[in-house]
Each structure stands twice: as structure tokens, then as C-alpha cells.
Amino acid sequence: GRQVLFWPRFPKSATMLKFASSIQGTPVGDFAIAWRFENLPEDKSKYDSALVTVRIRLLVPPDGSGMLRLPLPSSKTTKIRISHTNSIPDLDAARDEANRKCMNRRKHGLGFHWNWEYDRQRKKWYTHSSRKSIGTACESFLFNLTPEWSEQADITHDVVSRTDSKLSAGLHDLIVTNWKLEKEEEGTGRLGNIPQYFHPNYNPGPFCNDSHSFDWHIDDATHII
């Protein structure tokens, strides 16, 4: 399609995940989103309690449009500002630079040492640590772009009032200040230990138990891949 809804979700804690990104190809070009935690404390024991900055980059291709829906801030001091550039920077050069950085991380085995699991007893999602690292955590090429940005606009009120923001074609930069980190859920069980999955008549139910609510909660999900 020509329109994409950007609906980023951030982990509660920076202990497991500090950045993420995604690209969606369409007939009019690539839509892309990336976010990362900034201004993290040197003391990693504060990764689940500190106030940090979240920087978000959004790419909307020519002839495309987007809608932005951010999660509600957990702190009243959180401020959200957005700026943009209508001209599309040199994406190929940014991708090449990001790929070089990613290959270096892959050579050094800097992958993920955890995965999401569902605790059937507590009915909560949590991160399960593993001795092996899988995949490679690499920052998006969007953070290698350094265009001239427009003046920042404050959209804090729109986010708090649950109003989606319209995005025109181009590159958008969001800065979320005073984002409150929290401790992640802890679990006691593993997703792979559910015998019902191996029963041929097992019905996993809907993907989302409540499709009418504005907020998407991880507890609504039956599967996450």
C-alpha cells in the first residue's frame, strides 16, 4: 500500500535490548523505522529504572504517507518532539556503512543471548536468557543519515491524547526525553513446554483477544514470532 502505520513498542528495560529496526517494502518504495535508547547511565544496574532518551527515525518513500502512533509515556515529565526533511538523503551510502558495522559485530559474535517466552502460570511474557547468542544485533542505516532537519515540533499532547500523527514523504526524526525505564517481567515457565501445541486438534485462539482497544498489549497475544 501507499500508507503505513508506524506503531513502535519499546522494552521496559534496556538490559536486554537497546535498539531495533524494521523495513517494509511496498510498490511505492521502502518504509522503514528504527529506534534506540540514548543517554543510558554508565551503571548498568540502572537500566531498569533510569530516565533516558529514545530516538526514533522514520522513512516514508516518495508518493507514500504514514501515520505515527506512539505508546503512552509512563512519566509525566516525558516530552516528544519531531522534525523532518522532505528530501531523501543518500540511502545507498548509509546502507553500505551500516552493513560494514554489522559485519564487524557478526565477526565478533555480538548476537542476542535471550528470547521471549510466555509464562503460562503467571500469564506474562518475559525474556529467557540463553548461553548461546543468536542473530546479530545491528543498528539501522537510518542512524547513519545526517540531513538538515526542520525545526522541532512538540507532539507530546497528541501522544498523551492518543491522536495519531500524519507523516509526509521524507525522513522523520523523533526525540523522546525522560522516558522511564522499568524492570522486565520474570517468568517461571518456557513456551516450548506447552503440550497442547503438539495436539492436532489444539486451537490456539485468536491472535489478539481484544481487537477493539486502542492500545496493543503484549498480554493480548497468543503467539509472537
N, C-alpha and C positions, 0 to 999 in steps of 0.2 A: 504494500500500500504506500500511499504518499504521506501518511501521518502515523506517528509513533508516540505511544505514551511512555515517558520515562518515569519509572517508579522505583528509585533506588532504595535498598534496605541496608542498614549498617549493623554490624555485630555490636553487642552491648560492650564488649571488651576488646582492647587492641592486643591482647595476649596471643590470640590465635591468628588474627587477620588484620592487616594494616592497610590493605588496598585491594581493589578489584576492578574489573572492566568487562565490557561486552560489546560486540559488534553485531548488527543485524543488516544483512544485505537486502535491498529492495530494488524494484525496477528503476527507481529514480536515483539510486546510489546507496552508499553505506550510512546508516545511522550508528552512532557509537556513544558510549557512556563510560566514564571512568571516575573513580573516587579514591581518595587516600586520606588517612589521618595525618595531620601535621602538628607541630609543636608538642610532640609527645614528651613526657618527662624522662629524664635520664634514668630515674629509678623505675625499673620495670614492675616493681611491686605496686605501683600506682596506675598500671594500665587498665585497671577495672574501677577506677574512682576519680581520675583526673578530669579537668575541663580542657578539651583540646579543640583544634580547628579541623574541619572537614572541607577539603577542596574537591569540587566536582567539575568535570569537563563534559560537555555535551556537544556532539557534532550532528548537525542537520544538513543533509545534502541539498543542492540546488533543486528547486521545484518540490521540495519536501517541507513538512511542517511538523512540529512536535508539541506535546503537552507535558508539563512537568508536575509531578505530584510527589512532594517530599513527606517523609514521616514527621509526625508531630514531635517537637523538641521536648525533652524531659526536664529542661531547665528554663526558668523564666528569663534568664539572662542571655539566652541564645539569640543571636542575630544572623540573618541570612541576606546576603547581598549578591546581585548578579550583574555581570557585564557581558558584552558580546562583541564580535567582529563580523561584519557582513561578508568580507572577503575570505575565501577558503585558502589557508596557508598551504605550503608545500608538504602535502601529506606523505608523499613517497620518501622524502628525505627523513621525515620524522619516524616513519615505519622502519627504515633501514637502521637508524640509530637505536631504536627500541629493540630491534632484533639482535643487534650486536650485544647490548646489555643482557638480553635474555639468554643468549648462547653462553655468555660468561657465567651467569648464575647456574645454568644447566650443567656446565662442566664441573662446577663446584658442589653439585648435589644439593642445591638450596630449594628443596621441594616442600610440600605440606606434610607435617607429621601428625595430622589429625583428620577426622572426617565426622560428618553429622550423624548422630544416632538418635533413635527415639526410645525413651524410657516408657515402657507400657504401664508400669505401676504408677509412676508419678504423672504420666501423660504430659511429658515435657520433652522438647528437643534439647540436645546437649552436644558438646564436642567430645569425641572419643580419641584419646591420644594413642599414637602408634609408634613403634620403634623404627619403622621404615618411613621414608619420605616418598610421597607420590606426586607426580606432576612437577611443574616448576612455577613458582610464584614470580610473575614478571609484571612490571608496571606498564600501563598503556602508552602507546605512542602519542596520545593526546597531550601528555605532560611534557613532551619534547617540543611542542609548538609554543612560540613566543611572539604572537602578533601584537598589534596595537589595540588595546581594549577601549571600549566606550566607558563613559562614566558609570560607576556602580549605582544600581537601583536597589533600594531596600524592599524585599518582598516578605519580610517576617510576618506581617499582618496577614498576608494572603495564605501563608502556610498554616498559621495558627487557626485561621477561619476556614481551613480546608477548601481553599479555592485554587484550582489548577491554573498554572501559568502557561500562556501560549508562547511558543518558541518559533521564531522565523528561521529561514535557512542561514547557515553560518556556524561559527564556533561560539559556545557559551561557557563562561567561567563563573562558578558559584563559590563563595566563601562562607562557610557556616562557622561562626565563632562561638566559644563557650558551649561546645557540645559535651554533655555529661556522659562519661563512660561508667559502666556498671559491671558487676560480676556476672559472668555467664552461668547458665543453668548447669547443674551437675546431675549426672544420671547414674543408675544402678544396673541397667539392662542394655542389651545390644539389639539392633534392628534385625540382624541375621538370625536371631534365636526365636523367631515367630513361626511356630509350626503351621499356622493357618496358611502361610504363603505356599506351602507345598501341597495343599489340598486342592484337587481340581475344581471343586465347587465353591472355593473361597471367594467371597465378594468383598473387595477392598473398599467399597463405598465410593462416594463422590470425592473428587479431588479437593473440594473445599466445602466444608459443612455449612458455611454461611456465605452465599454468593451475593447477598443484598447489602452487606455492610460496606461502608466506605473504606475502612482500614482492613488490610490483609494481615492476619495474624498467623504466625508460623504454627500455632496450635490447631488452626483450621485444616492444615494439610494432612493428607493421608500418605502421600509419597513426596519425597524431594530427591531429585537426581542431580 
